[in-house]
Amino acid sequence: MLRTDLYRYNGILEAISFFSNRLTYDQITQAAFDFVNELLTVNKSVLYLLQDNRFGKVKSRNLPQAPETIPLNDRLKDFALYVGNVVNGRTRLEAYFEPDILEKTEANLMIPLMLGHKLCGFILLSGRVSSDFNENDIFVSGTLMSLFNNALESSSRLEELQKANRELDEKIFSLFAINQSAKAMLTEHRLDELNQLAVDVFSELTLSASTGFFLYDKKSEKYALKAYRDVFHSGEDPRIIYLTLRPEAQVLMHRQILDISDEKDIGYFASLFAEGAEPLLALKARYIVFIFGKASELLGFVTLGETISGTDYKKSTFELVDSLASYTYIALSNAMLIQVVNDQKKLLEMKLERLITLNQLIKNINSAQTSKQLIDLALETLTVSLGVENGLIALYQPEDGHLLVNTATNSAFCGLAIPITSRLEPLFQGKIVFESDATLVSEYIGHAIADALPERAGLLAIPMYLDLYEIRLIGAIIIFNTRSSLLSEEENILTFETIANHMAPLIDGFISLDRKKQEYVPDVKKKFTSELKIQIEECLQYHFDLEIIRLVNEKATPFTEDDFFRTVAEHFRNAYPVSYNHTYVVIHNEFDYNRQILERLAAEAGVSVTCYRLYRDFNTYEELLELLK
């Protein structure tokens, strides 16, 4: 008896030493079965472990007829919580096992293997080789049970600790990766490069074999595939994919990650996008990660395929993806805002350049001396500086009720009249007339001009008018097409309207000035008679000679300008055009020479010449007047 106790004591010490090591679950259960058989000198025994909601036979001794499985009933399910100790005796065992199981295993003792409040297995023993179990055997069984369960608990805690350490290491790496990725994405402000960078980051950190990146495209008003990466087929680029967000779509913030293999997730995705998830099959997508902005705004999403290794994604990977999506949103927002700023900067630079051009144009216009010079300068600036390819400037003729073309890009249009049709009547109200249909231009300006245009994008007519007590139309700038922009572009219309508004008072001033000049034309006849009287009196006083030559142009009319007078005025200082067809020239010296010049000019122009000589034909001023009658 003493020898047996000493043997068991040494065996328990050996078991304590063994189970104090770092052992796995299988090592503990296998060793537990061996130690029980060795220390208790068991005749027949069998080890069952919990597998798939039932207990399966793992190892047995001298019991080939033992059942392969034992069902997990309610009593065994709650055993660890309510009993948690060695069960001795056939009668007590019948409370947990069916009689046929006890018959086949010949069980009289059960040593439970427990982990917390869960029964994870048990060892059924029939008895010792030489006798039945006694109290000492039951005590040793209880001691071994505690040792086994403590070992299972330690092993479980160690596995949990190792798992926690692994997860912690993964999270530390993820934080490091997120930090580095965030730095890279936040420093990249070009959208195209940022799209590709985002794909690379998601692909590298999630180990996704195929990764797609979708963003909302403002031009198409759809979500477009901006970048794609396939690790195993790097040379292949999928076609551009567009997805249309349904107007009635309800985006749920808590459903950020969708599983393509889940019918519910596919249904949810189809409720958002009209095309459904089918276009994503070309991207080999398995998961979809949405990127949300402010107020549940859907900026885009990332598709993840199978992992490079073929394993499932870990929970920490999806946590990483969630954080990456947040940083991607920040990076995209920054890039979009910077792009808006750059676009605004370019727009401001264009506006500044246009203002400089407009300022230079106004300077040029202000330097004009006549209305014709002003209009020519305006058209030249419109074509050279503002990109007008086909256009004209016409002045309104109140007496005829039409627009008269003063200058045009096609010189053949100059002098043509444009009738004021009902389509051009808004010009009288100071309103701009615009027609985008090139085929209807002839209804505005007539076929003579419209058919001669080499090309036209439409018609834009800007009135030049004065808004005093009422609107008075001065003329119009009419443009048919420009080199690099639309006729309807607001910038163009504003620039052309500014030019027209600046030209209107200047042209009106030139017209008024010309009218005043006509009103204040000097009385040449009166000037001639008064100066002639003085000259005759001086000649009589000092005995000088004087000759009066009368030139008559029978072909001249009151409605045409006499070019002959201009020619005579270039040769003689004392030339007086007293009427549209009569010109008088006073000569004080070199009479024969000057008379020959006049006769030659008169012969070339078909003009008659009559000569009156002082002291020969007349002797006083009054006598000369009688001759001239």
C-alpha positions as CSV (number, residue, x, y, z in Angstrom):
1,M,0.0,0.0,0.0
2,L,2.8,2.4,0.9
3,R,4.6,1.5,-2.3
4,T,1.4,2.3,-4.3
5,D,1.0,5.7,-2.6
6,L,4.6,6.6,-3.1
7,Y,4.3,5.7,-6.8
8,R,1.2,7.8,-7.2
9,Y,2.8,10.7,-5.3
10,N,5.8,10.6,-7.7
11,G,3.4,10.3,-10.6
12,I,1.4,13.3,-9.5
13,L,4.7,15.3,-9.1
14,E,5.6,14.2,-12.6
15,A,2.2,15.2,-13.9
16,I,2.5,18.7,-12.2
17,S,5.9,19.2,-13.7
18,F,4.6,18.1,-17.2
19,F,1.4,20.1,-17.2
20,S,3.2,23.2,-16.0
21,N,4.7,23.5,-19.4
22,R,3.2,25.4,-22.4
23,L,1.0,22.7,-23.9
24,T,-1.6,22.7,-26.6
25,Y,-5.1,21.5,-26.1
26,D,-4.4,18.2,-27.9
27,Q,-1.3,17.6,-25.9
28,I,-3.1,18.2,-22.6
29,T,-6.0,15.9,-23.4
30,Q,-3.8,13.1,-24.8
31,A,-1.4,13.3,-21.8
32,A,-4.4,13.4,-19.4
33,F,-5.6,10.1,-20.7
34,D,-2.2,8.5,-20.4
35,F,-1.6,9.9,-16.8
36,V,-5.0,8.6,-15.6
37,N,-4.4,5.1,-17.0
38,E,-0.8,5.0,-15.6
39,L,-1.5,6.4,-12.1
40,L,-4.8,4.6,-11.5
41,T,-3.8,1.4,-13.3
42,V,-7.0,1.4,-15.2
43,N,-8.3,-1.7,-16.9
44,K,-10.6,-0.1,-19.5
45,S,-10.9,3.5,-20.4
46,V,-12.0,5.8,-23.2
47,L,-11.5,9.6,-24.0
48,Y,-14.2,11.7,-25.5
49,L,-13.8,15.3,-26.6
50,L,-16.4,17.8,-27.7
51,Q,-16.6,18.0,-31.5
52,D,-19.4,19.6,-33.6
53,N,-21.9,19.7,-30.7
54,R,-21.3,16.1,-29.7
55,F,-18.6,14.1,-28.0
56,G,-16.4,12.0,-30.3
57,K,-14.1,9.1,-29.3
58,V,-10.5,10.1,-29.5
59,K,-8.6,7.4,-27.6
60,S,-9.5,4.2,-25.8
61,R,-8.0,1.3,-23.9
62,N,-9.4,-2.3,-24.1
63,L,-12.7,-0.9,-25.2
64,P,-13.1,-1.5,-29.0
65,Q,-16.9,-1.6,-28.6
66,A,-17.1,1.9,-27.1
67,P,-19.5,4.2,-29.1
68,E,-17.8,6.5,-31.6
69,T,-19.9,9.5,-30.5
70,I,-22.0,10.5,-27.5
71,P,-24.7,13.1,-27.9
72,L,-24.5,16.4,-26.0
73,N,-27.6,16.4,-23.9
74,D,-28.8,19.2,-21.6
75,R,-27.4,17.5,-18.5
76,L,-23.9,17.3,-20.0
77,K,-24.2,20.9,-21.3
78,D,-24.7,22.3,-17.8
79,F,-22.4,19.8,-16.1
80,A,-19.4,22.2,-15.7
81,L,-21.6,24.9,-14.3
82,Y,-23.7,22.9,-11.8
83,V,-21.5,19.8,-11.0
84,G,-17.9,20.3,-12.1
85,N,-16.4,17.3,-10.3
86,V,-15.6,13.6,-10.7
87,V,-18.7,11.3,-10.9
88,N,-18.3,7.9,-9.3
89,G,-20.7,5.0,-9.5
90,R,-22.9,3.5,-12.2
91,T,-26.1,5.0,-10.6
92,R,-24.8,8.5,-10.7
93,L,-23.4,8.1,-14.2
94,E,-26.9,7.1,-15.4
95,A,-28.0,10.7,-14.7
96,Y,-25.8,11.9,-17.6
97,F,-25.5,8.9,-20.0
98,E,-27.8,6.4,-21.6
99,P,-27.6,2.8,-20.2
100,D,-26.4,1.3,-23.5
101,I,-23.5,3.8,-23.5
102,L,-22.5,2.8,-19.9
103,E,-22.8,-0.9,-20.9
104,K,-20.6,-0.5,-23.9
105,T,-18.0,1.5,-22.0
106,E,-18.4,-0.5,-18.7
107,A,-18.0,3.0,-17.1
108,N,-18.0,3.4,-13.3
109,L,-16.1,6.7,-13.1
110,M,-16.0,9.9,-15.1
111,I,-13.2,12.5,-15.0
112,P,-14.5,15.7,-16.6
113,L,-12.2,17.9,-18.7
114,M,-13.6,21.5,-18.3
115,L,-12.7,24.9,-19.5
116,G,-14.5,27.6,-17.6
117,H,-18.2,26.7,-17.6
118,K,-17.9,24.5,-20.5
119,L,-17.5,20.7,-20.6
120,C,-15.0,20.1,-23.4
121,G,-14.5,16.3,-22.8
122,F,-14.4,13.5,-20.3
123,I,-12.6,10.2,-19.5
124,L,-14.8,7.2,-18.7
125,L,-13.1,4.5,-16.6
126,S,-14.3,1.0,-15.8
127,G,-12.1,0.2,-12.8
128,R,-8.6,-0.9,-11.8
129,V,-6.9,-4.0,-13.2
130,S,-7.0,-5.8,-9.9
131,S,-10.0,-4.3,-8.2
132,D,-12.7,-1.6,-8.1
133,F,-12.0,2.1,-7.4
134,N,-11.6,3.0,-3.7
135,E,-11.7,6.3,-2.0
136,N,-8.0,6.9,-2.5
137,D,-8.5,6.4,-6.2
138,I,-11.4,8.9,-6.3
139,F,-9.2,11.4,-4.5
140,V,-6.4,11.0,-6.9
141,S,-8.9,11.3,-9.8
142,G,-10.1,14.6,-8.4
143,T,-6.6,15.8,-8.0
144,L,-5.7,14.9,-11.6
145,M,-9.0,16.5,-12.8
146,S,-8.0,19.8,-11.2
147,L,-4.5,19.5,-12.7
148,F,-5.9,18.8,-16.1
149,N,-8.5,21.6,-16.0
150,N,-5.9,24.1,-14.7
151,A,-3.6,23.1,-17.6
152,L,-6.5,23.6,-20.0
153,E,-7.3,27.0,-18.5
154,S,-3.7,28.1,-18.6
155,S,-3.4,26.9,-22.2
156,S,-6.6,28.7,-23.2
157,R,-5.4,31.9,-21.5
158,L,-2.1,31.6,-23.2
159,E,-3.7,31.2,-26.6
160,E,-5.9,34.2,-25.9
161,L,-2.9,36.2,-24.8
162,Q,-0.9,35.1,-27.9
163,K,-3.9,36.0,-30.1
164,A,-4.3,39.3,-28.4
165,N,-0.6,39.9,-28.9
166,R,-0.9,39.0,-32.6
167,E,-3.9,41.3,-32.9
168,L,-2.0,44.1,-31.1
169,D,1.0,43.6,-33.4
170,E,-1.3,43.7,-36.4
171,K,-3.0,46.9,-35.1
172,I,0.4,48.5,-34.4
173,F,1.5,47.6,-37.9
174,S,-1.9,48.9,-39.2
175,L,-1.4,52.2,-37.4
176,F,2.0,52.5,-38.8
177,A,0.8,51.6,-42.3
178,I,-2.1,54.0,-41.9
179,N,0.2,56.8,-40.7
180,Q,2.6,56.3,-43.7
181,S,-0.3,55.9,-46.2
182,A,-2.1,59.0,-44.8
183,K,1.1,61.0,-45.2
184,A,1.5,59.9,-48.8
185,M,-2.2,60.5,-49.7
186,L,-2.4,63.9,-47.8
187,T,0.6,65.2,-49.6
188,E,-0.7,64.2,-53.1
189,H,-3.0,66.9,-54.4
190,R,-3.4,65.7,-58.1
191,L,-6.6,63.8,-58.4
192,D,-5.4,61.3,-61.0
193,E,-2.3,60.4,-59.1
194,L,-4.3,60.3,-55.8
195,N,-6.7,57.8,-57.4
196,Q,-3.9,55.4,-58.3
197,L,-2.2,55.9,-55.0
198,A,-5.4,55.0,-53.1
199,V,-5.7,51.8,-55.1
200,D,-2.1,50.9,-54.4
201,V,-2.5,51.6,-50.7
202,F,-5.7,49.5,-50.3
203,S,-4.1,46.7,-52.4
204,E,-0.9,46.6,-50.4
205,L,-2.3,46.9,-46.9
206,T,-5.2,44.5,-47.4
207,L,-3.2,42.0,-49.7
208,S,-6.1,42.2,-52.2
209,A,-5.2,40.6,-55.5
210,S,-7.6,42.9,-57.5
211,T,-8.6,46.4,-56.3
212,G,-10.8,49.0,-57.9
213,F,-11.4,52.6,-57.0
214,F,-14.7,54.4,-57.9
215,L,-15.3,58.1,-57.5
216,Y,-18.2,60.4,-58.4
217,D,-17.7,62.0,-61.8
218,K,-19.3,65.4,-62.1
219,K,-19.3,65.5,-65.9
220,S,-21.2,62.2,-66.4
221,E,-23.0,62.5,-63.0
222,K,-22.1,58.9,-62.4
223,Y,-19.7,56.9,-60.3
224,A,-16.7,56.0,-62.5
225,L,-13.8,53.6,-62.2
226,K,-10.9,55.9,-61.7
227,A,-8.1,53.4,-61.0
228,Y,-7.6,49.6,-60.9
229,R,-4.9,47.2,-59.9
230,D,-4.6,43.5,-60.6
231,V,-1.6,42.0,-58.9
232,F,-1.5,38.9,-61.1
233,H,-2.4,40.6,-64.4
234,S,-0.7,44.0,-64.1
235,G,-0.8,44.6,-67.9
236,E,-4.5,44.3,-68.2
237,D,-6.7,47.4,-67.8
238,P,-10.5,46.9,-67.5
239,R,-12.9,49.0,-69.5
240,I,-14.2,52.2,-67.8
241,I,-17.2,51.3,-65.7
242,Y,-20.0,53.9,-64.9
243,L,-22.6,53.3,-62.2
244,T,-25.7,55.4,-61.8
245,L,-26.9,56.2,-58.3
246,R,-30.7,55.9,-58.1
247,P,-32.6,59.1,-57.2
248,E,-34.4,57.2,-54.4
249,A,-31.3,55.5,-53.1
250,Q,-30.9,55.5,-49.3
251,V,-27.3,55.3,-48.3
252,L,-26.8,53.7,-44.8
253,M,-23.7,54.8,-42.9
254,H,-23.5,51.6,-40.9
255,R,-23.4,49.4,-44.0
256,Q,-19.9,50.5,-45.1
257,I,-18.5,47.1,-46.1
258,L,-20.5,44.8,-48.3
259,D,-19.9,41.1,-49.1
260,I,-20.5,40.3,-52.8
261,S,-21.3,36.7,-51.9
262,D,-24.1,37.8,-49.5
263,E,-27.4,38.1,-51.3
264,K,-28.6,40.8,-48.8
265,D,-25.6,42.9,-49.5
266,I,-26.0,42.4,-53.3
267,G,-29.6,43.5,-53.0
268,Y,-28.6,46.6,-51.0
269,F,-26.0,47.5,-53.6
270,A,-28.6,47.0,-56.4
271,S,-31.0,49.3,-54.4
272,L,-28.3,52.0,-54.6
273,F,-27.1,51.6,-58.2
274,A,-29.2,51.0,-61.3
275,E,-26.7,48.7,-62.9
276,G,-26.4,46.5,-59.8
277,A,-23.3,44.5,-58.9
278,E,-22.8,42.8,-62.3
279,P,-20.4,45.3,-63.7
280,L,-18.1,44.6,-60.7
281,L,-17.6,41.0,-61.7
282,A,-15.1,42.1,-64.3
283,L,-13.1,43.6,-61.4
284,K,-13.1,40.2,-59.5
285,A,-14.6,42.0,-56.6
286,R,-15.5,40.2,-53.4
287,Y,-16.0,43.1,-51.0
288,I,-17.1,46.7,-51.4
289,V,-15.9,49.5,-49.1
290,F,-17.9,52.7,-49.3
291,I,-16.2,56.1,-48.7
292,F,-18.6,58.6,-47.1
293,G,-18.3,62.3,-46.9
294,K,-20.3,64.8,-44.9
295,A,-24.0,64.3,-44.3
296,S,-23.9,60.7,-45.6
297,E,-22.6,61.8,-49.0
298,L,-21.3,58.9,-51.0
299,L,-18.0,60.0,-52.5
300,G,-17.1,56.7,-53.9
301,F,-16.1,53.1,-53.0
302,V,-13.3,50.6,-53.2
303,T,-13.6,47.0,-54.4
304,L,-11.5,44.3,-52.9
305,G,-10.9,40.9,-54.5
306,E,-9.6,37.7,-53.1
307,T,-6.4,37.9,-51.0
308,I,-3.1,37.2,-52.7
309,S,-2.7,34.1,-50.4
310,G,-6.2,32.9,-50.9
311,T,-7.1,33.2,-47.2
312,D,-10.0,35.0,-45.7
313,Y,-9.8,38.6,-44.7
314,K,-9.1,39.2,-40.9
315,K,-11.3,41.4,-38.7
316,S,-8.3,43.7,-38.2
317,T,-8.1,44.1,-42.0
318,F,-11.6,45.5,-42.2
319,E,-10.8,47.8,-39.3
320,L,-7.8,49.0,-41.3
321,V,-10.0,49.4,-44.3
322,D,-12.4,51.6,-42.3
323,S,-9.6,53.9,-41.2
324,L,-8.1,54.0,-44.7
325,A,-11.5,55.0,-46.1
326,S,-11.6,57.9,-43.6
327,Y,-8.2,59.1,-44.6
328,T,-9.0,58.6,-48.3
329,Y,-12.0,60.9,-47.8
330,I,-9.8,63.6,-46.2
331,A,-7.2,63.3,-49.0
332,L,-9.9,63.4,-51.7
333,S,-11.6,66.4,-50.1
334,N,-8.3,68.3,-49.9
335,A,-7.4,67.4,-53.5
336,M,-10.9,68.5,-54.7
337,L,-10.7,71.7,-52.8
338,I,-7.2,72.5,-54.1
339,Q,-8.5,71.7,-57.6
340,V,-11.3,74.1,-57.1
341,V,-8.8,76.7,-55.9
342,N,-6.6,76.1,-58.9
343,D,-9.6,76.3,-61.3
344,Q,-10.7,79.5,-59.7
345,K,-7.1,80.8,-60.0
346,K,-7.1,80.0,-63.7
347,L,-10.5,81.6,-64.1
348,L,-9.3,84.7,-62.4
349,E,-6.2,84.8,-64.5
350,M,-8.3,84.5,-67.6
351,K,-10.6,87.3,-66.4
352,L,-7.6,89.5,-65.6
353,E,-6.2,88.8,-69.1
354,R,-9.6,89.7,-70.6
355,L,-9.8,92.9,-68.5
356,I,-6.3,93.9,-69.7
357,T,-7.4,93.2,-73.3
358,L,-10.6,95.2,-72.8
359,N,-8.7,98.0,-71.2
360,Q,-6.3,98.1,-74.2
361,L,-9.2,98.0,-76.6
362,I,-10.9,101.0,-74.9
363,K,-7.6,102.9,-75.1
364,N,-7.5,102.2,-78.8
365,I,-11.1,103.2,-79.3
366,N,-10.5,106.4,-77.3
367,S,-7.6,107.3,-79.7
368,A,-9.8,107.3,-82.7
369,Q,-10.4,110.6,-84.5
370,T,-13.4,109.6,-86.6
371,S,-16.3,107.2,-86.4
372,K,-14.8,105.1,-89.2
373,Q,-11.5,104.9,-87.5
374,L,-13.2,103.9,-84.2
375,I,-15.3,101.2,-85.8
376,D,-12.3,99.8,-87.7
377,L,-10.2,99.7,-84.5
378,A,-13.0,97.9,-82.7
379,L,-13.4,95.2,-85.3
380,E,-9.7,94.7,-85.4
381,T,-9.5,94.2,-81.7
382,L,-12.5,91.8,-81.7
383,T,-10.8,89.6,-84.3
384,V,-7.2,89.7,-83.0
385,S,-7.7,89.9,-79.2
386,L,-11.1,88.3,-78.6
387,G,-11.1,85.5,-81.1
388,V,-13.9,86.7,-83.4
389,E,-13.7,84.8,-86.7
390,N,-16.8,86.1,-88.5
391,G,-18.5,89.3,-87.5
392,L,-19.5,92.9,-88.5
393,I,-20.3,96.3,-87.1
394,A,-23.4,98.1,-88.5
395,L,-24.8,101.6,-87.8
396,Y,-28.6,102.2,-87.6
397,Q,-30.0,104.5,-90.3
398,P,-33.1,106.1,-88.9
399,E,-34.2,107.5,-92.3
400,D,-34.2,104.1,-93.9
401,G,-35.0,101.9,-90.9
402,H,-32.2,99.5,-91.4
403,L,-28.6,98.7,-90.3
404,L,-25.8,99.7,-92.7
405,V,-22.7,97.5,-92.5
406,N,-19.7,99.9,-91.9
407,T,-17.0,97.2,-91.4
408,A,-16.8,93.4,-91.4
409,T,-14.4,90.5,-91.4
410,N,-15.5,90.0,-95.0
411,S,-15.0,93.3,-96.8
412,A,-17.7,92.3,-99.3
413,F,-20.3,92.9,-96.6
414,C,-19.4,96.6,-96.3
415,G,-22.2,98.9,-97.5
416,L,-24.9,96.2,-97.4
417,A,-28.1,97.0,-95.6
418,I,-29.6,94.7,-93.0
419,P,-33.4,95.2,-92.6
420,I,-34.7,95.3,-89.1
421,T,-36.9,92.2,-89.0
422,S,-39.1,91.2,-86.1
423,R,-36.3,89.0,-84.8
424,L,-34.0,92.0,-84.5
425,E,-36.5,94.3,-83.0
426,P,-35.3,93.6,-79.4
427,L,-32.2,95.7,-80.3
428,F,-34.5,98.8,-80.1
429,Q,-35.1,97.9,-76.4
430,G,-31.4,97.5,-75.7
431,K,-31.6,93.7,-75.5
432,I,-29.1,91.2,-76.9
433,V,-30.3,88.9,-79.6
434,F,-28.9,85.4,-79.6
435,E,-29.6,82.5,-82.0
436,S,-27.8,79.1,-81.5
437,D,-29.2,77.5,-84.6
438,A,-26.9,78.3,-87.5
439,T,-29.6,77.5,-90.1
440,L,-31.8,80.3,-88.8
441,V,-29.2,83.1,-89.2
442,S,-30.7,84.2,-92.6
443,E,-34.0,85.0,-90.9
444,Y,-32.2,87.7,-88.9
445,I,-29.8,89.3,-91.4
446,G,-31.1,88.1,-94.8
447,H,-29.6,85.6,-97.3
448,A,-27.1,88.0,-98.9
449,I,-24.9,88.0,-95.8
450,A,-25.9,84.6,-94.3
451,D,-25.2,82.6,-97.5
452,A,-21.8,84.3,-98.0
453,L,-20.5,83.3,-94.5
454,P,-17.9,80.6,-94.7
455,E,-18.9,79.1,-91.4
456,R,-21.2,80.2,-88.5
457,A,-22.0,78.9,-85.1
458,G,-25.1,81.0,-84.8
459,L,-25.7,84.7,-84.2
460,L,-25.0,87.1,-81.4
461,A,-26.2,90.7,-81.9
462,I,-25.2,93.2,-79.2
463,P,-26.9,96.6,-79.5
464,M,-25.0,99.9,-79.3
465,Y,-27.5,102.3,-77.8
466,L,-28.0,105.4,-75.6
467,D,-30.4,105.1,-72.7
468,L,-31.5,108.7,-72.0
469,Y,-35.2,109.6,-71.8
470,E,-35.7,106.6,-74.1
471,I,-33.5,104.0,-75.7
472,R,-31.9,105.3,-79.0
473,L,-30.3,102.6,-81.1
474,I,-26.9,103.7,-82.6
475,G,-25.9,100.4,-84.2
476,A,-25.0,96.8,-83.4
477,I,-22.0,94.4,-83.2
478,I,-23.0,91.1,-84.8
479,I,-20.9,88.0,-84.3
480,F,-21.3,84.7,-86.1
481,N,-18.6,82.5,-84.5
482,T,-15.4,82.7,-82.5
483,R,-12.2,80.6,-82.5
484,S,-12.1,78.9,-79.1
485,S,-15.3,79.5,-77.2
486,L,-19.1,79.5,-77.4
487,L,-21.1,82.5,-78.5
488,S,-23.4,82.1,-75.5
489,E,-20.5,82.1,-73.0
490,E,-21.2,84.6,-70.4
491,E,-17.6,86.0,-70.4
492,N,-17.9,86.7,-74.1
493,I,-21.3,88.4,-74.0
494,L,-20.2,90.6,-71.1
495,T,-17.0,91.7,-72.9
496,F,-18.8,92.4,-76.2
497,E,-21.5,94.3,-74.4
498,T,-18.9,96.4,-72.6
499,I,-17.3,97.3,-75.9
500,A,-20.7,98.2,-77.4
501,N,-21.7,100.3,-74.4
502,H,-18.4,102.2,-74.7
503,M,-18.6,102.7,-78.5
504,A,-22.2,104.0,-78.5
505,P,-21.6,107.5,-77.0
506,L,-18.4,107.9,-79.0
507,I,-20.1,107.1,-82.3
508,D,-23.0,109.3,-81.4
509,G,-20.6,112.1,-80.6
510,F,-18.8,111.7,-84.0
511,I,-22.2,111.7,-85.8
512,S,-23.3,114.8,-84.0
513,L,-19.9,116.5,-84.7
514,D,-20.2,115.8,-88.4
515,R,-23.7,117.2,-88.4
516,K,-22.5,120.4,-86.6
517,K,-19.7,120.8,-89.2
518,Q,-22.3,120.7,-91.9
519,E,-24.3,123.4,-90.1
520,Y,-21.2,125.6,-89.7
521,V,-19.8,125.4,-93.2
522,P,-18.3,128.9,-94.1
523,D,-20.2,131.1,-96.6
524,V,-17.6,131.0,-99.4
525,K,-19.6,133.4,-101.6
526,K,-19.7,136.1,-98.9
527,K,-16.0,135.5,-98.1
528,F,-15.1,135.8,-101.8
529,T,-17.0,139.1,-102.4
530,S,-15.6,140.8,-99.2
531,E,-12.0,139.7,-99.8
532,L,-12.3,140.6,-103.6
533,K,-13.5,144.1,-102.8
534,I,-10.5,144.7,-100.5
535,Q,-8.1,143.3,-103.0
536,I,-9.5,145.5,-105.9
537,E,-9.3,148.6,-103.8
538,E,-5.7,147.9,-102.9
539,C,-4.8,147.3,-106.5
540,L,-6.4,150.5,-107.6
541,Q,-4.6,152.4,-104.9
542,Y,-1.2,151.1,-105.7
543,H,-1.7,150.5,-109.4
544,F,-1.3,146.7,-109.2
545,D,-2.7,144.2,-111.8
546,L,-5.4,141.7,-110.9
547,E,-7.0,138.9,-112.7
548,I,-10.2,136.9,-111.9
549,I,-10.7,133.5,-113.5
550,R,-14.1,131.8,-113.4
551,L,-14.2,128.0,-113.7
552,V,-17.6,126.3,-114.4
553,N,-18.1,122.6,-114.2
554,E,-21.3,121.8,-116.1
555,K,-21.2,118.1,-115.0
556,A,-21.2,118.8,-111.3
557,T,-24.4,118.3,-109.2
558,P,-25.4,119.4,-105.8
559,F,-25.4,115.8,-104.5
560,T,-21.7,115.0,-105.4
561,E,-18.5,116.4,-104.1
562,D,-16.5,118.5,-106.6
563,D,-13.0,116.9,-106.9
564,F,-11.9,119.6,-109.3
565,F,-12.0,122.2,-106.6
566,R,-9.8,120.1,-104.4
567,T,-7.3,119.9,-107.3
568,V,-7.4,123.7,-107.9
569,A,-7.0,124.4,-104.1
570,E,-3.8,122.4,-104.1
571,H,-2.2,124.7,-106.7
572,F,-3.7,128.1,-105.8
573,R,-4.2,129.7,-102.4
574,N,-6.9,132.2,-103.5
575,A,-9.5,129.7,-104.7
576,Y,-13.1,130.1,-103.8
577,P,-15.8,127.4,-104.5
578,V,-18.8,129.7,-104.4
579,S,-21.2,127.0,-105.5
580,Y,-21.3,123.3,-106.4
581,N,-20.2,124.1,-110.0
582,H,-18.6,127.6,-109.9
583,T,-15.1,128.2,-108.6
584,Y,-13.2,131.6,-108.8
585,V,-9.4,132.0,-108.6
586,V,-7.8,135.4,-107.9
587,I,-4.3,135.9,-109.5
588,H,-1.9,138.7,-108.5
589,N,1.2,137.8,-110.5
590,E,2.6,135.6,-113.2
591,F,-0.7,135.8,-115.0
592,D,0.2,133.8,-118.2
593,Y,1.9,131.0,-116.2
594,N,-0.9,130.6,-113.7
595,R,-3.6,130.9,-116.4
596,Q,-1.9,128.1,-118.4
597,I,-2.0,125.9,-115.3
598,L,-5.6,126.5,-114.8
599,E,-6.5,126.0,-118.5
600,R,-4.6,122.6,-118.4
601,L,-6.4,121.5,-115.2
602,A,-9.8,122.7,-116.7
603,A,-9.2,120.8,-120.0
604,E,-8.5,117.6,-118.1
605,A,-11.7,117.9,-116.1
606,G,-13.8,119.3,-118.9
607,V,-14.4,122.6,-117.1
608,S,-14.9,126.0,-119.0
609,V,-12.6,128.9,-118.2
610,T,-13.4,132.7,-118.3
611,C,-10.8,135.4,-117.5
612,Y,-11.5,139.0,-116.2
613,R,-8.6,141.5,-116.1
614,L,-8.5,144.7,-114.0
615,Y,-8.1,147.9,-116.1
616,R,-9.2,145.9,-119.2
617,D,-12.5,144.3,-118.4
618,F,-13.5,146.2,-115.4
619,N,-12.2,149.2,-113.4
620,T,-14.2,149.0,-110.2
621,Y,-15.6,146.3,-107.9
622,E,-19.2,147.2,-108.9
623,E,-18.3,146.7,-112.6
624,L,-16.9,143.3,-111.8
625,L,-20.1,142.2,-110.1
626,E,-22.1,143.2,-113.1
627,L,-19.8,141.1,-115.3
628,L,-20.1,138.1,-113.0
629,K,-23.9,138.2,-113.1
